[in-house]
Amino acid sequence: MEIRLIPSSNQQLVTKCVKLANEDMLENIVLLGDLFPPCMDLTDIYGVFEGEKLLSFFTVFKGFTFPSVVLLKSSKVITTFTLANLSLILPKNFILVSSSLQEDKMKNYFRIEESSSEICMITDCKSANFLKSDSSLTHASPMDLNRIDQFYQENQTFPWNPIQLESQFYFFQEVKDTLIACGGTHFETPNLAHLGNVLVLSEYRGQSIGKKLVSTIGNEILRKKTIITLFVVQDNTPAIHLYQKLGFSARMNFTIFSCSFD
């Protein structure tokens, strides 16, 4: 086996990667998101080959402080081979997102500095219970990019990259020309958008702004997509209850690992 970079211009191989990931769409939602715009513009796709046969693949999204790696769930042999060769591709520090890998399976290849357990929640047009879209929220445009970027950077909200605004699902609220809340999506596929970067300044919480913001974003997504997913930290009970009231249900867990090579 060997690992080779797959150029995004190689539509035949990229299509094969999409097909492999769609065999378990929900488990591979992050992987799929990396294969479509806008995230694909900042993603490297690596195939695991045996000769010319594509056995598996993984993505490396380069739009955050540290590259974010997502592996396709494969056989133990392929997974072991991939983990053992990541050091040839990645810098010292990186993020790894997985629904199946456990820390004890990775400790022989790199150090796990910390991890976060996230619940993947999902809804669709039949299950969603969103409020009516709030007209006081502004639908973001490219002209708002600098303000939104500054808002997230000042409040240390990650993961965020300005290309995510290209999804056209971002909304914000302001008071006296100052942003107090914003949200949108992390990534999208032709049928799905992954809601994220929802932030309400602490002094404005408890006023249902978050509920209105998520509802407005959700309504906009369902005008163009069939499914909405999101991640929420496992112990964030208030957020989980909010999303449940809006029609989201928990489906599976993901772990986000902060990793480093010795």
Secondary structure as a PSIPRED ss2 file (coil, helix, strand):
# PSIPRED VFORMAT (PSIPRED V4.0)

   1 M C   1.000  0.000  0.000
   2 E E   0.000  0.000  1.000
   3 I E   0.000  0.000  1.000
   4 R E   0.000  0.000  1.000
   5 L E   0.000  0.000  1.000
   6 I E   0.000  0.000  1.000
   7 P C   1.000  0.000  0.000
   8 S C   1.000  0.000  0.000
   9 S C   1.000  0.000  0.000
  10 N C   1.000  0.000  0.000
  11 Q H   0.000  1.000  0.000
  12 Q H   0.000  1.000  0.000
  13 L H   0.000  1.000  0.000
  14 V H   0.000  1.000  0.000
  15 T H   0.000  1.000  0.000
  16 K H   0.000  1.000  0.000
  17 C H   0.000  1.000  0.000
  18 V H   0.000  1.000  0.000
  19 K H   0.000  1.000  0.000
  20 L H   0.000  1.000  0.000
  21 A H   0.000  1.000  0.000
  22 N H   0.000  1.000  0.000
  23 E C   1.000  0.000  0.000
  24 D C   1.000  0.000  0.000
  25 M C   1.000  0.000  0.000
  26 L C   1.000  0.000  0.000
  27 E C   1.000  0.000  0.000
  28 N C   1.000  0.000  0.000
  29 I H   0.000  1.000  0.000
  30 V H   0.000  1.000  0.000
  31 L H   0.000  1.000  0.000
  32 L H   0.000  1.000  0.000
  33 G H   0.000  1.000  0.000
  34 D H   0.000  1.000  0.000
  35 L C   1.000  0.000  0.000
  36 F C   1.000  0.000  0.000
  37 P C   1.000  0.000  0.000
  38 P C   1.000  0.000  0.000
  39 C H   0.000  1.000  0.000
  40 M H   0.000  1.000  0.000
  41 D H   0.000  1.000  0.000
  42 L H   0.000  1.000  0.000
  43 T E   0.000  0.000  1.000
  44 D E   0.000  0.000  1.000
  45 I E   0.000  0.000  1.000
  46 Y E   0.000  0.000  1.000
  47 G E   0.000  0.000  1.000
  48 V E   0.000  0.000  1.000
  49 F E   0.000  0.000  1.000
  50 E E   0.000  0.000  1.000
  51 G C   1.000  0.000  0.000
  52 E C   1.000  0.000  0.000
  53 K E   0.000  0.000  1.000
  54 L E   0.000  0.000  1.000
  55 L E   0.000  0.000  1.000
  56 S E   0.000  0.000  1.000
  57 F E   0.000  0.000  1.000
  58 F E   0.000  0.000  1.000
  59 T E   0.000  0.000  1.000
  60 V E   0.000  0.000  1.000
  61 F E   0.000  0.000  1.000
  62 K C   1.000  0.000  0.000
  63 G C   1.000  0.000  0.000
  64 F C   1.000  0.000  0.000
  65 T C   1.000  0.000  0.000
  66 F C   1.000  0.000  0.000
  67 P C   1.000  0.000  0.000
  68 S E   0.000  0.000  1.000
  69 V E   0.000  0.000  1.000
  70 V E   0.000  0.000  1.000
  71 L E   0.000  0.000  1.000
  72 L C   1.000  0.000  0.000
  73 K C   1.000  0.000  0.000
  74 S C   1.000  0.000  0.000
  75 S C   1.000  0.000  0.000
  76 K H   0.000  1.000  0.000
  77 V H   0.000  1.000  0.000
  78 I H   0.000  1.000  0.000
  79 T H   0.000  1.000  0.000
  80 T H   0.000  1.000  0.000
  81 F H   0.000  1.000  0.000
  82 T H   0.000  1.000  0.000
  83 L H   0.000  1.000  0.000
  84 A H   0.000  1.000  0.000
  85 N H   0.000  1.000  0.000
  86 L H   0.000  1.000  0.000
  87 S H   0.000  1.000  0.000
  88 L H   0.000  1.000  0.000
  89 I C   1.000  0.000  0.000
  90 L C   1.000  0.000  0.000
  91 P C   1.000  0.000  0.000
  92 K C   1.000  0.000  0.000
  93 N E   0.000  0.000  1.000
  94 F E   0.000  0.000  1.000
  95 I E   0.000  0.000  1.000
  96 L E   0.000  0.000  1.000
  97 V E   0.000  0.000  1.000
  98 S E   0.000  0.000  1.000
  99 S C   1.000  0.000  0.000
 100 S C   1.000  0.000  0.000
 101 L C   1.000  0.000  0.000
 102 Q C   1.000  0.000  0.000
 103 E H   0.000  1.000  0.000
 104 D H   0.000  1.000  0.000
 105 K H   0.000  1.000  0.000
 106 M H   0.000  1.000  0.000
 107 K C   1.000  0.000  0.000
 108 N C   1.000  0.000  0.000
 109 Y C   1.000  0.000  0.000
 110 F C   1.000  0.000  0.000
 111 R E   0.000  0.000  1.000
 112 I E   0.000  0.000  1.000
 113 E E   0.000  0.000  1.000
 114 E E   0.000  0.000  1.000
 115 S E   0.000  0.000  1.000
 116 S E   0.000  0.000  1.000
 117 S E   0.000  0.000  1.000
 118 E E   0.000  0.000  1.000
 119 I E   0.000  0.000  1.000
 120 C E   0.000  0.000  1.000
 121 M E   0.000  0.000  1.000
 122 I E   0.000  0.000  1.000
 123 T E   0.000  0.000  1.000
 124 D E   0.000  0.000  1.000
 125 C C   1.000  0.000  0.000
 126 K C   1.000  0.000  0.000
 127 S C   1.000  0.000  0.000
 128 A C   1.000  0.000  0.000
 129 N C   1.000  0.000  0.000
 130 F C   1.000  0.000  0.000
 131 L C   1.000  0.000  0.000
 132 K C   1.000  0.000  0.000
 133 S C   1.000  0.000  0.000
 134 D C   1.000  0.000  0.000
 135 S C   1.000  0.000  0.000
 136 S C   1.000  0.000  0.000
 137 L C   1.000  0.000  0.000
 138 T E   0.000  0.000  1.000
 139 H E   0.000  0.000  1.000
 140 A C   1.000  0.000  0.000
 141 S C   1.000  0.000  0.000
 142 P H   0.000  1.000  0.000
 143 M H   0.000  1.000  0.000
 144 D H   0.000  1.000  0.000
 145 L H   0.000  1.000  0.000
 146 N H   0.000  1.000  0.000
 147 R H   0.000  1.000  0.000
 148 I H   0.000  1.000  0.000
 149 D H   0.000  1.000  0.000
 150 Q H   0.000  1.000  0.000
 151 F H   0.000  1.000  0.000
 152 Y H   0.000  1.000  0.000
 153 Q H   0.000  1.000  0.000
 154 E H   0.000  1.000  0.000
 155 N C   1.000  0.000  0.000
 156 Q C   1.000  0.000  0.000
 157 T C   1.000  0.000  0.000
 158 F C   1.000  0.000  0.000
 159 P C   1.000  0.000  0.000
 160 W C   1.000  0.000  0.000
 161 N C   1.000  0.000  0.000
 162 P H   0.000  1.000  0.000
 163 I H   0.000  1.000  0.000
 164 Q H   0.000  1.000  0.000
 165 L H   0.000  1.000  0.000
 166 E H   0.000  1.000  0.000
 167 S H   0.000  1.000  0.000
 168 Q C   1.000  0.000  0.000
 169 F C   1.000  0.000  0.000
 170 Y C   1.000  0.000  0.000
 171 F E   0.000  0.000  1.000
 172 F E   0.000  0.000  1.000
 173 Q E   0.000  0.000  1.000
 174 E E   0.000  0.000  1.000
 175 V E   0.000  0.000  1.000
 176 K C   1.000  0.000  0.000
 177 D C   1.000  0.000  0.000
 178 T E   0.000  0.000  1.000
 179 L E   0.000  0.000  1.000
 180 I E   0.000  0.000  1.000
 181 A E   0.000  0.000  1.000
 182 C E   0.000  0.000  1.000
 183 G E   0.000  0.000  1.000
 184 G E   0.000  0.000  1.000
 185 T E   0.000  0.000  1.000
 186 H E   0.000  0.000  1.000
 187 F E   0.000  0.000  1.000
 188 E E   0.000  0.000  1.000
 189 T C   1.000  0.000  0.000
 190 P C   1.000  0.000  0.000
 191 N C   1.000  0.000  0.000
 192 L E   0.000  0.000  1.000
 193 A E   0.000  0.000  1.000
 194 H E   0.000  0.000  1.000
 195 L E   0.000  0.000  1.000
 196 G E   0.000  0.000  1.000
 197 N E   0.000  0.000  1.000
 198 V E   0.000  0.000  1.000
 199 L E   0.000  0.000  1.000
 200 V E   0.000  0.000  1.000
 201 L C   1.000  0.000  0.000
 202 S H   0.000  1.000  0.000
 203 E H   0.000  1.000  0.000
 204 Y H   0.000  1.000  0.000
 205 R C   1.000  0.000  0.000
 206 G C   1.000  0.000  0.000
 207 Q C   1.000  0.000  0.000
 208 S C   1.000  0.000  0.000
 209 I H   0.000  1.000  0.000
 210 G H   0.000  1.000  0.000
 211 K H   0.000  1.000  0.000
 212 K H   0.000  1.000  0.000
 213 L H   0.000  1.000  0.000
 214 V H   0.000  1.000  0.000
 215 S H   0.000  1.000  0.000
 216 T H   0.000  1.000  0.000
 217 I H   0.000  1.000  0.000
 218 G H   0.000  1.000  0.000
 219 N H   0.000  1.000  0.000
 220 E H   0.000  1.000  0.000
 221 I H   0.000  1.000  0.000
 222 L H   0.000  1.000  0.000
 223 R C   1.000  0.000  0.000
 224 K C   1.000  0.000  0.000
 225 K C   1.000  0.000  0.000
 226 T C   1.000  0.000  0.000
 227 I E   0.000  0.000  1.000
 228 I E   0.000  0.000  1.000
 229 T E   0.000  0.000  1.000
 230 L E   0.000  0.000  1.000
 231 F E   0.000  0.000  1.000
 232 V E   0.000  0.000  1.000
 233 V E   0.000  0.000  1.000
 234 Q C   1.000  0.000  0.000
 235 D C   1.000  0.000  0.000
 236 N C   1.000  0.000  0.000
 237 T H   0.000  1.000  0.000
 238 P H   0.000  1.000  0.000
 239 A H   0.000  1.000  0.000
 240 I H   0.000  1.000  0.000
 241 H H   0.000  1.000  0.000
 242 L H   0.000  1.000  0.000
 243 Y H   0.000  1.000  0.000
 244 Q H   0.000  1.000  0.000
 245 K H   0.000  1.000  0.000
 246 L C   1.000  0.000  0.000
 247 G C   1.000  0.000  0.000
 248 F C   1.000  0.000  0.000
 249 S E   0.000  0.000  1.000
 250 A E   0.000  0.000  1.000
 251 R E   0.000  0.000  1.000
 252 M E   0.000  0.000  1.000
 253 N E   0.000  0.000  1.000
 254 F E   0.000  0.000  1.000
 255 T E   0.000  0.000  1.000
 256 I E   0.000  0.000  1.000
 257 F E   0.000  0.000  1.000
 258 S E   0.000  0.000  1.000
 259 C E   0.000  0.000  1.000
 260 S E   0.000  0.000  1.000
 261 F C   1.000  0.000  0.000
 262 D C   1.000  0.000  0.000
